[in-house]
Amino acid sequence: MITNKFHLIKARKHKRKSIRRKRYRKKKQKEKELRIEYVRLNRVIKESTLIRVPENFSIKDNTTKTIKFINDLKSLHKNRRKIYFSMSKVTNIDEGTIALFVSIIKELSIRKYKICGNKPKDKNAKRILERSGFFEHLNGEIDIENKHSPNTILTEGQSKTNQEVTARIIRNSIKFLTGKENNNQRLQRLFIELMANAINHGFKDSEKARWFLSSSQEISNSEKICRFAFIDNGQGIIDTLKLKNLFQEIISFFKKDNQLLISAFKGEIGSRTKLDYRGKGLPTIYEIMNKNIISNLFVLTNNVILDFKDNKFYDISINHSGTFYYFELSNDNLNKKK
């Protein structure tokens, strides 16, 4: 009995010692991997142009600084063909701004820049980034809990309206809200107008037209919400109007660009100016919003913001070349009578 007890104690000590050795070797291996990764990252950063993403990276919440950041990227001319985006200090970010960021990264890639970077240290910002669809377009690891996300960022829209893709997004969104997969012709009409406007009016050469669509799903305060952002990096609505022959006559009727744009959305330019102006695309979008088919429409184009949620329409001090739409869909919109 004493011999057996002695061997048992010895075996337990040996097992504990073996476990400690394994933990020690694992710890040392992890430290070695971290040192190697640290050296690799330092080398990458030294070989790259380091660009720090704003801490509050949101078109809606931090408009001026975010647009300035985007404009600086559009006009970037560096001898170094590698760019390292540091997002480590980002604490606020949203899916729409992420989609806009993807659109700019795509443009930089076309210009032969190689892109790399890191993620936010802030847990919520990191979660939003990983679940947004950002890593469908760039290489990067995603935490297990964020891998299976319905959120996506589409870049299929070049010189065509991709109705099949948007119809699928609509069906998935309605299934999330109601539990049943259904079509919604009114919402599909909105996407068709957004795509057509981008292709037919947003770019001087329609063959170079590109649009991006972000779709995300979230439960906020026990309410299911689908969020959408539609982006084109063309000329913007105001600058497009300037190219029209009637613009100089039209502009004289409006003191500010936001007054011109809200009149264009409401379809009032012709009636207010008595000029032959029949733009139908923007009034269709306004009608869909006004009928509560969507909620919280937010539009940024050139130097104008139209915030229909708060009923604020104003000019800003910085120009955004292109158009950014944001809107939401909830069961309140679906329950609205046709």
ZADO-1210 file (C-alpha; in nm, 4 decimals, padded with zeros to 6 digits):
<atoms>
<atom x="00.0000" y="00.0000" z="00.0000" code="MET" pos="1"/>
<atom x="00.2826" y="00.2391" z="00.0925" code="ILE" pos="2"/>
<atom x="00.4645" y="00.1596" z="-00.2338" code="THR" pos="3"/>
<atom x="00.1504" y="00.2198" z="-00.4416" code="ASN" pos="4"/>
<atom x="00.0852" y="00.5491" z="-00.2609" code="LYS" pos="5"/>
<atom x="00.4447" y="00.6559" z="-00.3193" code="PHE" pos="6"/>
<atom x="00.4196" y="00.5810" z="-00.6939" code="HIS" pos="7"/>
<atom x="00.0866" y="00.7660" z="-00.7121" code="LEU" pos="8"/>
<atom x="00.2345" y="01.0787" z="-00.5509" code="ILE" pos="9"/>
<atom x="00.5371" y="01.0567" z="-00.7782" code="LYS" pos="10"/>
<atom x="00.3159" y="01.0209" z="-01.0855" code="ALA" pos="11"/>
<atom x="00.1107" y="01.3246" z="-00.9841" code="ARG" pos="12"/>
<atom x="00.4252" y="01.5320" z="-00.9328" code="LYS" pos="13"/>
<atom x="00.5570" y="01.4218" z="-01.2710" code="HIS" pos="14"/>
<atom x="00.2251" y="01.5117" z="-01.4339" code="LYS" pos="15"/>
<atom x="00.2235" y="01.8562" z="-01.2734" code="ARG" pos="16"/>
<atom x="00.5822" y="01.9117" z="-01.3801" code="LYS" pos="17"/>
<atom x="00.4997" y="01.8012" z="-01.7347" code="SER" pos="18"/>
<atom x="00.2027" y="02.0407" z="-01.7463" code="ILE" pos="19"/>
<atom x="00.4240" y="02.3273" z="-01.6227" code="ARG" pos="20"/>
<atom x="00.6852" y="02.2469" z="-01.8900" code="ARG" pos="21"/>
<atom x="00.4176" y="02.2445" z="-02.1614" code="LYS" pos="22"/>
<atom x="00.2775" y="02.5769" z="-02.0415" code="ARG" pos="23"/>
<atom x="00.6283" y="02.7236" z="-02.0284" code="TYR" pos="24"/>
<atom x="00.7108" y="02.6039" z="-02.3818" code="ARG" pos="25"/>
<atom x="00.3746" y="02.7346" z="-02.5072" code="LYS" pos="26"/>
<atom x="00.4377" y="03.0698" z="-02.3398" code="LYS" pos="27"/>
<atom x="00.7848" y="03.0954" z="-02.4921" code="LYS" pos="28"/>
<atom x="00.6532" y="02.9958" z="-02.8343" code="GLN" pos="29"/>
<atom x="00.3819" y="03.2629" z="-02.8075" code="LYS" pos="30"/>
<atom x="00.6413" y="03.5228" z="-02.7063" code="GLU" pos="31"/>
<atom x="00.8584" y="03.4196" z="-03.0007" code="LYS" pos="32"/>
<atom x="00.5640" y="03.4500" z="-03.2416" code="GLU" pos="33"/>
<atom x="00.4779" y="03.7935" z="-03.1005" code="LEU" pos="34"/>
<atom x="00.8394" y="03.9102" z="-03.1422" code="ARG" pos="35"/>
<atom x="00.8438" y="03.7845" z="-03.5015" code="ILE" pos="36"/>
<atom x="00.5080" y="03.9533" z="-03.5712" code="GLU" pos="37"/>
<atom x="00.6303" y="04.2749" z="-03.4064" code="TYR" pos="38"/>
<atom x="00.9422" y="04.2791" z="-03.6250" code="VAL" pos="39"/>
<atom x="00.7344" y="04.2003" z="-03.9337" code="ARG" pos="40"/>
<atom x="00.4842" y="04.4783" z="-03.8610" code="LEU" pos="41"/>
<atom x="00.7612" y="04.7290" z="-03.7942" code="ASN" pos="42"/>
<atom x="00.9189" y="04.6398" z="-04.1266" code="ARG" pos="43"/>
<atom x="00.5831" y="04.6720" z="-04.3057" code="VAL" pos="44"/>
<atom x="00.5163" y="05.0103" z="-04.1424" code="ILE" pos="45"/>
<atom x="00.8661" y="05.1391" z="-04.2283" code="LYS" pos="46"/>
<atom x="00.8154" y="05.0375" z="-04.5904" code="GLU" pos="47"/>
<atom x="00.4681" y="05.1940" z="-04.6025" code="SER" pos="48"/>
<atom x="00.3007" y="05.5314" z="-04.5804" code="THR" pos="49"/>
<atom x="00.1396" y="05.5326" z="-04.2346" code="LEU" pos="50"/>
<atom x="-00.2093" y="05.6847" z="-04.2333" code="ILE" pos="51"/>
<atom x="-00.4082" y="05.7125" z="-03.9110" code="ARG" pos="52"/>
<atom x="-00.7838" y="05.6736" z="-03.9414" code="VAL" pos="53"/>
<atom x="-00.9860" y="05.9310" z="-03.7369" code="PRO" pos="54"/>
<atom x="-01.0919" y="05.8136" z="-03.3892" code="GLU" pos="55"/>
<atom x="-01.4504" y="05.9149" z="-03.4669" code="ASN" pos="56"/>
<atom x="-01.4775" y="05.7659" z="-03.8156" code="PHE" pos="57"/>
<atom x="-01.8346" y="05.8486" z="-03.9133" code="SER" pos="58"/>
<atom x="-01.9846" y="06.0517" z="-04.1968" code="ILE" pos="59"/>
<atom x="-02.2906" y="06.1317" z="-03.9857" code="LYS" pos="60"/>
<atom x="-02.1260" y="06.1939" z="-03.6473" code="ASP" pos="61"/>
<atom x="-01.7972" y="06.3537" z="-03.7526" code="ASN" pos="62"/>
<atom x="-01.8705" y="06.4847" z="-04.1007" code="THR" pos="63"/>
<atom x="-01.5949" y="06.7406" z="-04.1634" code="THR" pos="64"/>
<atom x="-01.2992" y="06.5378" z="-04.0362" code="LYS" pos="65"/>
<atom x="-01.4203" y="06.2189" z="-04.2045" code="THR" pos="66"/>
<atom x="-01.4688" y="06.3913" z="-04.5413" code="ILE" pos="67"/>
<atom x="-01.1267" y="06.5556" z="-04.5120" code="LYS" pos="68"/>
<atom x="-00.9738" y="06.2131" z="-04.4459" code="PHE" pos="69"/>
<atom x="-01.1508" y="06.0678" z="-04.7523" code="ILE" pos="70"/>
<atom x="-01.0532" y="06.3663" z="-04.9717" code="ASN" pos="71"/>
<atom x="-00.6885" y="06.3322" z="-04.8668" code="ASP" pos="72"/>
<atom x="-00.6966" y="05.9666" z="-04.9735" code="LEU" pos="73"/>
<atom x="-00.8506" y="06.0539" z="-05.3096" code="LYS" pos="74"/>
<atom x="-00.5721" y="06.3033" z="-05.3798" code="SER" pos="75"/>
<atom x="-00.2958" y="06.0813" z="-05.2399" code="LEU" pos="76"/>
<atom x="00.0298" y="06.0810" z="-05.4392" code="HIS" pos="77"/>
<atom x="00.3116" y="05.8919" z="-05.2704" code="LYS" pos="78"/>
<atom x="00.6271" y="05.7329" z="-05.4040" code="ASN" pos="79"/>
<atom x="00.5815" y="05.4489" z="-05.1592" code="ARG" pos="80"/>
<atom x="00.3235" y="05.2150" z="-05.3082" code="ARG" pos="81"/>
<atom x="00.2274" y="05.0591" z="-04.9754" code="LYS" pos="82"/>
<atom x="-00.0223" y="05.2148" z="-04.7356" code="ILE" pos="83"/>
<atom x="-00.0645" y="05.1097" z="-04.3742" code="TYR" pos="84"/>
<atom x="-00.3972" y="05.2213" z="-04.2248" code="PHE" pos="85"/>
<atom x="-00.3780" y="05.2424" z="-03.8471" code="SER" pos="86"/>
<atom x="-00.7277" y="05.1996" z="-03.7011" code="MET" pos="87"/>
<atom x="-00.6083" y="05.1151" z="-03.3502" code="SER" pos="88"/>
<atom x="-00.7483" y="05.4358" z="-03.1946" code="LYS" pos="89"/>
<atom x="-01.0887" y="05.4252" z="-03.3678" code="VAL" pos="90"/>
<atom x="-01.3685" y="05.4252" z="-03.1087" code="THR" pos="91"/>
<atom x="-01.6709" y="05.5125" z="-03.3227" code="ASN" pos="92"/>
<atom x="-01.7420" y="05.3719" z="-03.6680" code="ILE" pos="93"/>
<atom x="-02.0482" y="05.2779" z="-03.8728" code="ASP" pos="94"/>
<atom x="-02.1240" y="05.0486" z="-04.1653" code="GLU" pos="95"/>
<atom x="-02.1953" y="05.3301" z="-04.4121" code="GLY" pos="96"/>
<atom x="-01.8595" y="05.4970" z="-04.3510" code="THR" pos="97"/>
<atom x="-01.6894" y="05.1568" z="-04.3731" code="ILE" pos="98"/>
<atom x="-01.8473" y="05.1060" z="-04.7172" code="ALA" pos="99"/>
<atom x="-01.7219" y="05.4498" z="-04.8249" code="LEU" pos="100"/>
<atom x="-01.3757" y="05.3529" z="-04.6937" code="PHE" pos="101"/>
<atom x="-01.3886" y="05.0296" z="-04.8988" code="VAL" pos="102"/>
<atom x="-01.4779" y="05.2310" z="-05.2108" code="SER" pos="103"/>
<atom x="-01.1695" y="05.4508" z="-05.1633" code="ILE" pos="104"/>
<atom x="-00.9455" y="05.1507" z="-05.0922" code="ILE" pos="105"/>
<atom x="-01.0691" y="04.9978" z="-05.4196" code="LYS" pos="106"/>
<atom x="-00.9699" y="05.3164" z="-05.6032" code="GLU" pos="107"/>
<atom x="-00.6260" y="05.3112" z="-05.4400" code="LEU" pos="108"/>
<atom x="-00.5837" y="04.9467" z="-05.5395" code="SER" pos="109"/>
<atom x="-00.6656" y="05.0342" z="-05.9010" code="ILE" pos="110"/>
<atom x="-00.3857" y="05.2932" z="-05.8760" code="ARG" pos="111"/>
<atom x="-00.1479" y="05.0079" z="-05.7749" code="LYS" pos="112"/>
<atom x="-00.1257" y="05.0881" z="-05.4039" code="TYR" pos="113"/>
<atom x="-00.0910" y="04.7888" z="-05.1714" code="LYS" pos="114"/>
<atom x="-00.3098" y="04.8150" z="-04.8634" code="ILE" pos="115"/>
<atom x="-00.2582" y="04.6797" z="-04.5134" code="CYS" pos="116"/>
<atom x="-00.3337" y="04.7911" z="-04.1590" code="GLY" pos="117"/>
<atom x="-00.4673" y="04.7010" z="-03.8162" code="ASN" pos="118"/>
<atom x="-00.8036" y="04.6918" z="-03.6387" code="LYS" pos="119"/>
<atom x="-00.9539" y="04.9115" z="-03.3656" code="PRO" pos="120"/>
<atom x="-00.8583" y="04.8231" z="-03.0094" code="LYS" pos="121"/>
<atom x="-01.2047" y="04.9334" z="-02.8992" code="ASP" pos="122"/>
<atom x="-01.4157" y="04.6157" z="-02.8784" code="LYS" pos="123"/>
<atom x="-01.7379" y="04.7609" z="-03.0199" code="ASN" pos="124"/>
<atom x="-01.5636" y="04.9386" z="-03.3097" code="ALA" pos="125"/>
<atom x="-01.3759" y="04.6171" z="-03.3884" code="LYS" pos="126"/>
<atom x="-01.7012" y="04.4176" z="-03.3800" code="ARG" pos="127"/>
<atom x="-01.8732" y="04.6573" z="-03.6205" code="ILE" pos="128"/>
<atom x="-01.5760" y="04.6490" z="-03.8589" code="LEU" pos="129"/>
<atom x="-01.5486" y="04.2693" z="-03.8572" code="GLU" pos="130"/>
<atom x="-01.9234" y="04.2171" z="-03.9055" code="ARG" pos="131"/>
<atom x="-01.9652" y="04.4872" z="-04.1747" code="SER" pos="132"/>
<atom x="-01.8375" y="04.2902" z="-04.4736" code="GLY" pos="133"/>
<atom x="-01.5092" y="04.4856" z="-04.4796" code="PHE" pos="134"/>
<atom x="-01.3040" y="04.1660" z="-04.4848" code="PHE" pos="135"/>
<atom x="-01.4919" y="04.0346" z="-04.7875" code="GLU" pos="136"/>
<atom x="-01.2712" y="04.2801" z="-04.9774" code="HIS" pos="137"/>
<atom x="-00.9483" y="04.2822" z="-04.7751" code="LEU" pos="138"/>
<atom x="-00.7469" y="04.0042" z="-04.6156" code="ASN" pos="139"/>
<atom x="-00.7697" y="03.9767" z="-04.2406" code="GLY" pos="140"/>
<atom x="-00.8662" y="03.7462" z="-03.9571" code="GLU" pos="141"/>
<atom x="-01.2101" y="03.7737" z="-03.7975" code="ILE" pos="142"/>
<atom x="-01.2994" y="03.6702" z="-03.4437" code="ASP" pos="143"/>
<atom x="-01.5146" y="03.3557" z="-03.4329" code="ILE" pos="144"/>
<atom x="-01.8201" y="03.5375" z="-03.2917" code="GLU" pos="145"/>
<atom x="-01.8150" y="03.7854" z="-03.5827" code="ASN" pos="146"/>
<atom x="-01.7509" y="03.5444" z="-03.8708" code="LYS" pos="147"/>
<atom x="-02.1082" y="03.4520" z="-03.9556" code="HIS" pos="148"/>
<atom x="-02.2621" y="03.7916" z="-04.0209" code="SER" pos="149"/>
<atom x="-02.5460" y="03.8752" z="-04.2638" code="PRO" pos="150"/>
<atom x="-02.3944" y="04.2199" z="-04.3210" code="ASN" pos="151"/>
<atom x="-02.2312" y="04.2863" z="-04.6557" code="THR" pos="152"/>
<atom x="-02.0729" y="04.5498" z="-04.8787" code="ILE" pos="153"/>
<atom x="-02.1423" y="04.5128" z="-05.2499" code="LEU" pos="154"/>
<atom x="-01.9095" y="04.6477" z="-05.5170" code="THR" pos="155"/>
<atom x="-02.0731" y="04.4785" z="-05.8129" code="GLU" pos="156"/>
<atom x="-02.2294" y="04.7972" z="-05.9410" code="GLY" pos="157"/>
<atom x="-02.0267" y="04.9308" z="-06.2264" code="GLN" pos="158"/>
<atom x="-02.1965" y="05.0442" z="-06.5469" code="SER" pos="159"/>
<atom x="-02.5192" y="04.8533" z="-06.4830" code="LYS" pos="160"/>
<atom x="-02.8127" y="04.8297" z="-06.2428" code="THR" pos="161"/>
<atom x="-02.7896" y="04.4942" z="-06.0667" code="ASN" pos="162"/>
<atom x="-03.1519" y="04.4365" z="-05.9739" code="GLN" pos="163"/>
<atom x="-03.1084" y="04.0672" z="-05.8927" code="GLU" pos="164"/>
<atom x="-02.8506" y="04.1406" z="-05.6225" code="VAL" pos="165"/>
<atom x="-03.0541" y="04.4188" z="-05.4598" code="THR" pos="166"/>
<atom x="-03.3673" y="04.2018" z="-05.4694" code="ALA" pos="167"/>
<atom x="-03.1796" y="03.9322" z="-05.2756" code="ARG" pos="168"/>
<atom x="-03.0663" y="04.1868" z="-05.0156" code="ILE" pos="169"/>
<atom x="-03.4261" y="04.3063" z="-04.9775" code="ILE" pos="170"/>
<atom x="-03.5565" y="03.9506" z="-04.9275" code="ARG" pos="171"/>
<atom x="-03.2900" y="03.8790" z="-04.6638" code="ASN" pos="172"/>
<atom x="-03.3680" y="04.2063" z="-04.4847" code="SER" pos="173"/>
<atom x="-03.7429" y="04.1359" z="-04.4740" code="ILE" pos="174"/>
<atom x="-03.6765" y="03.7828" z="-04.3485" code="LYS" pos="175"/>
<atom x="-03.4673" y="03.9291" z="-04.0645" code="PHE" pos="176"/>
<atom x="-03.7493" y="04.1694" z="-03.9729" code="LEU" pos="177"/>
<atom x="-04.0524" y="03.9408" z="-04.0129" code="THR" pos="178"/>
<atom x="-03.9199" y="03.5842" z="-04.0183" code="GLY" pos="179"/>
<atom x="-04.0535" y="03.5379" z="-04.3719" code="LYS" pos="180"/>
<atom x="-03.8636" y="03.5973" z="-04.6957" code="GLU" pos="181"/>
<atom x="-04.0580" y="03.8329" z="-04.9225" code="ASN" pos="182"/>
<atom x="-04.0030" y="04.0788" z="-05.2069" code="ASN" pos="183"/>
<atom x="-04.0779" y="04.4481" z="-05.1716" code="ASN" pos="184"/>
<atom x="-04.1332" y="04.6272" z="-05.5004" code="GLN" pos="185"/>
<atom x="-04.1374" y="04.9727" z="-05.3417" code="ARG" pos="186"/>
<atom x="-03.7959" y="04.9222" z="-05.1837" code="LEU" pos="187"/>
<atom x="-03.6637" y="04.7680" z="-05.5052" code="GLN" pos="188"/>
<atom x="-03.7802" y="05.0781" z="-05.6901" code="ARG" pos="189"/>
<atom x="-03.5677" y="05.2896" z="-05.4545" code="LEU" pos="190"/>
<atom x="-03.2550" y="05.0865" z="-05.5260" code="PHE" pos="191"/>
<atom x="-03.3199" y="05.1056" z="-05.9003" code="ILE" pos="192"/>
<atom x="-03.3421" y="05.4861" z="-05.8782" code="GLU" pos="193"/>
<atom x="-03.0211" y="05.5079" z="-05.6739" code="LEU" pos="194"/>
<atom x="-02.8329" y="05.2859" z="-05.9196" code="MET" pos="195"/>
<atom x="-02.9722" y="05.4651" z="-06.2250" code="ALA" pos="196"/>
<atom x="-02.8863" y="05.8085" z="-06.0835" code="ASN" pos="197"/>
<atom x="-02.5291" y="05.6990" z="-06.0136" code="ALA" pos="198"/>
<atom x="-02.4812" y="05.5511" z="-06.3605" code="ILE" pos="199"/>
<atom x="-02.6667" y="05.8084" z="-06.5691" code="ASN" pos="200"/>
<atom x="-02.5799" y="06.1288" z="-06.3841" code="HIS" pos="201"/>
<atom x="-02.3003" y="06.0700" z="-06.1346" code="GLY" pos="202"/>
<atom x="-02.0137" y="06.0241" z="-06.3804" code="PHE" pos="203"/>
<atom x="-01.9072" y="06.2044" z="-06.6975" code="LYS" pos="204"/>
<atom x="-01.8386" y="05.8648" z="-06.8547" code="ASP" pos="205"/>
<atom x="-02.1121" y="05.6166" z="-06.7560" code="SER" pos="206"/>
<atom x="-01.8809" y="05.3268" z="-06.8444" code="GLU" pos="207"/>
<atom x="-01.6645" y="05.4284" z="-06.5475" code="LYS" pos="208"/>
<atom x="-01.9597" y="05.4483" z="-06.3093" code="ALA" pos="209"/>
<atom x="-01.9159" y="05.2616" z="-05.9809" code="ARG" pos="210"/>
<atom x="-02.1529" y="05.2312" z="-05.6901" code="TRP" pos="211"/>
<atom x="-02.1288" y="05.0573" z="-05.3542" code="PHE" pos="212"/>
<atom x="-02.4053" y="04.9259" z="-05.1305" code="LEU" pos="213"/>
<atom x="-02.3768" y="04.8447" z="-04.7604" code="SER" pos="214"/>
<atom x="-02.6428" y="04.6352" z="-04.5889" code="SER" pos="215"/>
<atom x="-02.6471" y="04.5559" z="-04.2163" code="SER" pos="216"/>
<atom x="-02.8862" y="04.4097" z="-03.9610" code="GLN" pos="217"/>
<atom x="-02.9022" y="04.4896" z="-03.5916" code="GLU" pos="218"/>
<atom x="-03.1286" y="04.4601" z="-03.2885" code="ILE" pos="219"/>
<atom x="-03.1299" y="04.7952" z="-03.1082" code="SER" pos="220"/>
<atom x="-03.3361" y="04.8424" z="-02.7904" code="ASN" pos="221"/>
<atom x="-03.5313" y="04.5230" z="-02.8721" code="SER" pos="222"/>
<atom x="-03.6157" y="04.6597" z="-03.2181" code="GLU" pos="223"/>
<atom x="-03.4910" y="04.4981" z="-03.5368" code="LYS" pos="224"/>
<atom x="-03.3397" y="04.7482" z="-03.7802" code="ILE" pos="225"/>
<atom x="-03.1857" y="04.7101" z="-04.1265" code="CYS" pos="226"/>
<atom x="-02.9421" y="04.9831" z="-04.2255" code="ARG" pos="227"/>
<atom x="-02.8358" y="05.0689" z="-04.5795" code="PHE" pos="228"/>
<atom x="-02.5770" y="05.2996" z="-04.7299" code="ALA" pos="229"/>
<atom x="-02.5493" y="05.3661" z="-05.1022" code="PHE" pos="230"/>
<atom x="-02.2360" y="05.5353" z="-05.2305" code="ILE" pos="231"/>
<atom x="-02.1039" y="05.6627" z="-05.5595" code="ASP" pos="232"/>
<atom x="-01.7762" y="05.8503" z="-05.5959" code="ASN" pos="233"/>
<atom x="-01.8821" y="06.0467" z="-05.9004" code="GLY" pos="234"/>
<atom x="-01.9269" y="06.4229" z="-05.9317" code="GLN" pos="235"/>
<atom x="-02.2064" y="06.4675" z="-05.6810" code="GLY" pos="236"/>
<atom x="-02.5573" y="06.5995" z="-05.7456" code="ILE" pos="237"/>
<atom x="-02.4791" y="06.9722" z="-05.7175" code="ILE" pos="238"/>
<atom x="-02.1760" y="06.9516" z="-05.9492" code="ASP" pos="239"/>
<atom x="-02.3814" y="06.7438" z="-06.1939" code="THR" pos="240"/>
<atom x="-02.6475" y="07.0150" z="-06.2023" code="LEU" pos="241"/>
<atom x="-02.3773" y="07.2717" z="-06.2802" code="LYS" pos="242"/>
<atom x="-02.3077" y="07.0900" z="-06.6056" code="LEU" pos="243"/>
<atom x="-02.6664" y="07.1338" z="-06.7216" code="LYS" pos="244"/>
<atom x="-02.7409" y="07.4278" z="-06.9499" code="ASN" pos="245"/>
<atom x="-03.0202" y="07.5475" z="-06.7255" code="LEU" pos="246"/>
<atom x="-02.8072" y="07.5589" z="-06.4106" code="PHE" pos="247"/>
<atom x="-02.7068" y="07.9274" z="-06.4233" code="GLN" pos="248"/>
<atom x="-03.0699" y="08.0252" z="-06.4624" code="GLU" pos="249"/>
<atom x="-03.1825" y="07.7837" z="-06.1902" code="ILE" pos="250"/>
<atom x="-02.9184" y="07.8783" z="-05.9331" code="ILE" pos="251"/>
<atom x="-03.0217" y="08.2422" z="-05.9366" code="SER" pos="252"/>
<atom x="-03.3475" y="08.1400" z="-05.7661" code="PHE" pos="253"/>
<atom x="-03.1719" y="07.9840" z="-05.4658" code="PHE" pos="254"/>
<atom x="-02.9503" y="08.1537" z="-05.2077" code="LYS" pos="255"/>
<atom x="-02.7820" y="07.8311" z="-05.0938" code="LYS" pos="256"/>
<atom x="-02.7019" y="07.4937" z="-05.2454" code="ASP" pos="257"/>
<atom x="-02.9078" y="07.3096" z="-04.9825" code="ASN" pos="258"/>
<atom x="-03.2167" y="07.5042" z="-05.0933" code="GLN" pos="259"/>
<atom x="-03.1511" y="07.3988" z="-05.4510" code="LEU" pos="260"/>
<atom x="-03.1048" y="07.0348" z="-05.3538" code="LEU" pos="261"/>
<atom x="-03.4122" y="07.0075" z="-05.1329" code="ILE" pos="262"/>
<atom x="-03.6178" y="07.1643" z="-05.4141" code="SER" pos="263"/>
<atom x="-03.4745" y="06.9058" z="-05.6554" code="ALA" pos="264"/>
<atom x="-03.5765" y="06.6261" z="-05.4180" code="PHE" pos="265"/>
<atom x="-03.9248" y="06.7678" z="-05.3756" code="LYS" pos="266"/>
<atom x="-03.9618" y="06.8127" z="-05.7511" code="GLY" pos="267"/>
<atom x="-04.0208" y="07.1856" z="-05.7092" code="GLU" pos="268"/>
<atom x="-03.7485" y="07.3320" z="-05.9325" code="ILE" pos="269"/>
<atom x="-03.9739" y="07.3591" z="-06.2364" code="GLY" pos="270"/>
<atom x="-04.2650" y="07.5130" z="-06.0474" code="SER" pos="271"/>
<atom x="-04.0478" y="07.7542" z="-05.8477" code="ARG" pos="272"/>
<atom x="-03.8377" y="07.8788" z="-06.1384" code="THR" pos="273"/>
<atom x="-04.0933" y="07.8373" z="-06.4230" code="LYS" pos="274"/>
<atom x="-03.8096" y="07.6751" z="-06.6206" code="LEU" pos="275"/>
<atom x="-03.8284" y="07.3500" z="-06.8168" code="ASP" pos="276"/>
<atom x="-03.6656" y="07.1198" z="-06.5606" code="TYR" pos="277"/>
<atom x="-03.8084" y="06.7657" z="-06.5250" code="ARG" pos="278"/>
<atom x="-03.5630" y="06.5665" z="-06.3119" code="GLY" pos="279"/>
<atom x="-03.7558" y="06.2592" z="-06.1883" code="LYS" pos="280"/>
<atom x="-03.4958" y="06.0508" z="-06.0039" code="GLY" pos="281"/>
<atom x="-03.4640" y="06.2560" z="-05.6849" code="LEU" pos="282"/>
<atom x="-03.8395" y="06.3208" z="-05.6478" code="PRO" pos="283"/>
<atom x="-03.8963" y="05.9440" z="-05.6692" code="THR" pos="284"/>
<atom x="-03.6528" y="05.8897" z="-05.3809" code="ILE" pos="285"/>
<atom x="-03.8215" y="06.1689" z="-05.1825" code="TYR" pos="286"/>
<atom x="-04.1658" y="06.0184" z="-05.2471" code="GLU" pos="287"/>
<atom x="-04.0533" y="05.6768" z="-05.1205" code="ILE" pos="288"/>
<atom x="-03.9131" y="05.8356" z="-04.8043" code="MET" pos="289"/>
<atom x="-04.2246" y="06.0524" z="-04.7566" code="ASN" pos="290"/>
<atom x="-04.4501" y="05.7467" z="-04.7771" code="LYS" pos="291"/>
<atom x="-04.2557" y="05.5915" z="-04.4874" code="ASN" pos="292"/>
<atom x="-04.1250" y="05.3063" z="-04.7034" code="ILE" pos="293"/>
<atom x="-03.7866" y="05.3882" z="-04.5489" code="ILE" pos="294"/>
<atom x="-03.6853" y="05.5944" z="-04.2450" code="SER" pos="295"/>
<atom x="-03.4140" y="05.8392" z="-04.1392" code="ASN" pos="296"/>
<atom x="-03.2892" y="05.9300" z="-04.4872" code="LEU" pos="297"/>
<atom x="-02.9556" y="06.1122" z="-04.4793" code="PHE" pos="298"/>
<atom x="-02.7924" y="06.2525" z="-04.7938" code="VAL" pos="299"/>
<atom x="-02.4445" y="06.3992" z="-04.8346" code="LEU" pos="300"/>
<atom x="-02.3382" y="06.5320" z="-05.1717" code="THR" pos="301"/>
<atom x="-02.0779" y="06.7964" z="-05.2567" code="ASN" pos="302"/>
<atom x="-02.1149" y="07.0652" z="-04.9869" code="ASN" pos="303"/>
<atom x="-02.4717" y="06.9816" z="-04.8818" code="VAL" pos="304"/>
<atom x="-02.6292" y="06.7623" z="-04.6144" code="ILE" pos="305"/>
<atom x="-02.9988" y="06.6735" z="-04.6107" code="LEU" pos="306"/>
<atom x="-03.0923" y="06.5117" z="-04.2793" code="ASP" pos="307"/>
<atom x="-03.4588" y="06.4165" z="-04.3122" code="PHE" pos="308"/>
<atom x="-03.4675" y="06.2495" z="-03.9683" code="LYS" pos="309"/>
<atom x="-03.4040" y="06.5794" z="-03.7894" code="ASP" pos="310"/>
<atom x="-03.5394" y="06.7914" z="-04.0753" code="ASN" pos="311"/>
<atom x="-03.2069" y="06.9765" z="-04.1078" code="LYS" pos="312"/>
<atom x="-03.0806" y="07.0864" z="-04.4491" code="PHE" pos="313"/>
<atom x="-02.7560" y="07.2820" z="-04.4616" code="TYR" pos="314"/>
<atom x="-02.4355" y="07.3632" z="-04.6487" code="ASP" pos="315"/>
<atom x="-02.1011" y="07.2505" z="-04.5081" code="ILE" pos="316"/>
<atom x="-01.7554" y="07.4040" z="-04.5391" code="SER" pos="317"/>
<atom x="-01.5928" y="07.1069" z="-04.7157" code="ILE" pos="318"/>
<atom x="-01.6761" y="06.9430" z="-05.0485" code="ASN" pos="319"/>
<atom x="-01.7445" y="06.5715" z="-05.0907" code="HIS" pos="320"/>
<atom x="-01.7093" y="06.4591" z="-05.4502" code="SER" pos="321"/>
<atom x="-01.9802" y="06.1988" z="-05.4835" code="GLY" pos="322"/>
<atom x="-02.3078" y="06.1102" z="-05.3141" code="THR" pos="323"/>
<atom x="-02.3690" y="05.9238" z="-04.9883" code="PHE" pos="324"/>
<atom x="-02.7170" y="05.7977" z="-04.8991" code="TYR" pos="325"/>
<atom x="-02.8085" y="05.6396" z="-04.5667" code="TYR" pos="326"/>
<atom x="-03.1508" y="05.5059" z="-04.4664" code="PHE" pos="327"/>
<atom x="-03.3143" y="05.2476" z="-04.2415" code="GLU" pos="328"/>
<atom x="-03.5859" y="04.9830" z="-04.2689" code="LEU" pos="329"/>
<atom x="-03.7905" y="04.8487" z="-03.9774" code="SER" pos="330"/>
<atom x="-04.1209" y="04.6712" z="-03.9219" code="ASN" pos="331"/>
<atom x="-04.2845" y="05.0142" z="-03.8880" code="ASP" pos="332"/>
<atom x="-04.2008" y="05.0741" z="-04.2555" code="ASN" pos="333"/>
<atom x="-04.3257" y="04.7304" z="-04.3642" code="LEU" pos="334"/>
<atom x="-04.6521" y="04.7699" z="-04.1728" code="ASN" pos="335"/>
<atom x="-04.7231" y="05.0972" z="-04.3539" code="LYS" pos="336"/>
<atom x="-05.0234" y="05.0470" z="-04.5794" code="LYS" pos="337"/>
<atom x="-04.9507" y="05.0511" z="-04.9511" code="LYS" pos="338"/>
</atoms>
